[in-house]
Amino acid sequence: MRRVGWLVSLFVGLLMVASVSAQEPTPAPARRPSADDVNRVARQLYCPVCENEPLDVCQTPACVQWKAQIAQYLAEGKSDEEIVQIFVDRFGLRVKANVLADTPILWIGPLVVAILGGAFALMLIRRMTRQGRAAQTSPPATGTPGGDEYAMRVERDLNQNL
Amino acid sequence: MIIVDIGLIALVLAFASAAYAVGAAAYGGRTKRPAWVASARYAALTIAPLLTIACLMVILSNLTDNYNLEYTYRVSNRDQLTMLKITSLWGGQHGSVLFFAWLMSLFVFALFVKEWRGNRDLEPWVIVVSIGTQLFFLFLSLFFANPFARLWLGGDGEVSAAVIAPAGARPFTPSDGQGLNPLLRHWGMIIHPPLLYLGFVGLTIPYAFGMAALLGGSTASDAAWIKATRRWTLLAWLFLSLGLLLGGRWAYDVLGWGGYWGWDPVENSALLPWLTATAFVHSVMIQEKRGMFKIWNMILIVTTFCLMILGTAMTRTGAISSVHAFARSSLVGPFAAFTGLVLLGSAVLVIWRWNYLRSENRLESWWSREAAFVLNNFLFLTIAFTVFLGTYYSLFSELLVGEVKMVRLDDYNRLIGPQVVALVLLMGVGPLLAWRKSSPQTLARMTRQAALVALVVVAAVFALGFRDLGALAGFGVIAYAGLITLEEIYRGVRARMKLSAESPFTALSRLIARNRRRYGGYVVHVGVILMGVGVIGTMMYQQQTQRGLRLGESITIGDYTIIYQGSEQYVPEKEPDKLVLVGHVLLSVAGGPFQEMNPPPYREIFQQGGGLLPPALRSTLAEDLYILFMGEEGGFGTLKVLINPLVNWIWIGGVVLIVGTLLATWPSGAAATATVRARRRSLVVGEAGR
């Protein structure tokens, strides 16, 4: 399986290089982008084949090709966003490092659940609190820090092993 | 081969023993016949020795280069180091399922080896549920991932693997094996899976007790199961935490991305049961102390157990592609069926016994320990839910919208960061709240000093040039919670000193000895605080740069200057399927003299694809300098250099966390004597009452 993944990534890489050389005549690079520039863009991308590794880290030939391409786009003067978009257009959203902004359901979903869960928990506590107050018989255990009462509480808790 | 036959027979017998134990225990439990339950217990005790034999036979097959055994052929070869021939037992899918079953049998053995001293009603049902789970893994090992399958050459010249010889086939023995996956030859990858597995299998025991309490169906037993499993749960939690920590350290040491946690689906599947188990470890205290949240605790342990099964399935079947997963396999079906069965069965039991689980007490105030635990559970569950959603998002999105979208590192950090900050805040404040009722005024009074110091810390961090709002908030909360925790320990010490006129040191050690659980817990909290410092440092302030350098050229980052000194490459004698590229570099710190980095950064490239990228490290408490050698091309050696601020606090915090857990888990002499004394007292009272 690993080997197949390897071959596929190689194939994707080659295909991409082929498609680029076929479609876009490359102008002479105006300036050589630094490896840091390339990594800045690469961090925002993931190869669709490699396992969960950001492009700037991944060392497979396909990913090295992608990085070479990023360098070329940067040399052509394309912005980081434009370059990311090119890869997304070509390979789908799965190559994007950050899908939160494009996929509201991802954060709205948990948010709604958290709010509903929180509301439910609050309701539960409130109901329990009301019944608790009514049922309360003995005085609550409180204590001031450093006071003897606190020392007693520590002692009592220790005895109960809780 | 006799080795294979012995192993196979042992596995079959273990399966038969487990099946008998489940049947006999269920029968004995239903008809109240202790002899049947005892018989089931003895049968359960045979599983561990039998599986030990089965595992030894796999190892023996690897050691004797028996490539007729399909498993040995897949994970071993003649050149392989002896140690790796042994650890290959869990280096492939089929072996690891057997290994998993073996670890589970050890836990079960430890549980049943002593005469049952707890609630008699529980025993048969604990056997049914725990050995039932064991039976499932033995079933997998026997019918879906049998490590004792042999290679056969059919009449048509096709080689196949089967336990029983296909018609007309004769044994086939390749001259050499394929060898262990190179990723699994690192010590970190050798011990990290067994630790995680121990955590996973350990969770079976509280689950078995919980379900047994429901099946046994007495109100007495529903409180008993929590007490009986406290130590088991903590032990499982300890192993899970250790496994996660070591996994993180391994990633940091060999994967070369400068991080320790990548939110990889398999990492997440191990984190999920840890999250819900952590919630459980906290909420059981409410049930013990106040007889509340019984239903909730049942739901938590069922969820944890299901997440454990799911996690095992994820790592063993590769349903989601990730660094760790084995190829997609035939195990997906059985795992899905078993998870479904567990969920359905547990749900039916909880609903059936709903009335037994009713709360004995009511929550009296918002400002109480109970309420803090409710919030704690709520936060752990929202985090778990977020991780779950993120992990399986690619599956959901593929199913629902037909396009695969993956949730990655940055998204996770953004989603989970604020939740963790809230949790840490609560971790500080929660233990200050008294059971039943406290007041905001008391709380404010008790945390006033900590709040002031935390503000000073934030101001100092700001003055040091840290401007990110998230980081400032993070450091503030960490300082606040950390100080409160330390203050709480100090207050305990002072109270004891006052009460018993002890020296501070004696007071501290007695305090811990008298209540290991509470103070062990506080130590764990301190560990979390220290880890938090490291997480914020690396998450917010990591710096990196990468450049191609000619011989003698340098690269500067922060206070460090690194000179490239050329490279060499070689193929290790014992591992001919690897190519190792070593980069030599000199390092100067803050304008000091240049010194050679030793060990140097290197890169391993595996013949079958992939590789490792271990860094050269200069490690201090303030930061790690992390130098990577990416390779040399056209006279340029490429170095990637990262600065990871405060990263060591993660490992230090991890060690503190483990020490705290050990403190809480270790059977304490004083507590044991106290229990015995209490039991004696209750016996005397009971007899006097008669």
Interface residues (C-beta under 8 A of the other chain):
Chain A: M1 R2 R3 G5 W6 S34 A35 D36 N39 Y46 E51 N52 E53 P54 V57 Q59 T60 G92 L93 R94 K96 A97 N98 V99 L100 T103 L106 W107 G109 P110 V113 A114 G117 G118 A121 L124 I125 M128 T129 Q131 G132 R133 A135 Q136 P140 A141 T142 G143 T144 P145 G146 D148 Y150 A151 R153 V154 E155 D157 L158 N159 Q160 N161 L162
Chain B: L255 G256 W257 G262 W263 D264 P265 M285 E288 K289 G318 S321 S322 V323 F326 A327 R328 N361 R362 L363 E364 S365 W366 A371 V374 L375 F378 L381 T382 F385 T386 L389 G390 Y393 S394 S397 E403 V404 K405 M406 V407 R408 L409 D410 D411 R414 L415 A434 W435 R436 K437 S438 S439 T442 R445 M446 R491 G492 R494 A495 R496 K498 L499 L511 R514 N515 R517 R518 Q544 T545 Q546 R547 G548 R603 Q608 G609 G610 G611 L613 M630 T638 K640 A671 A674
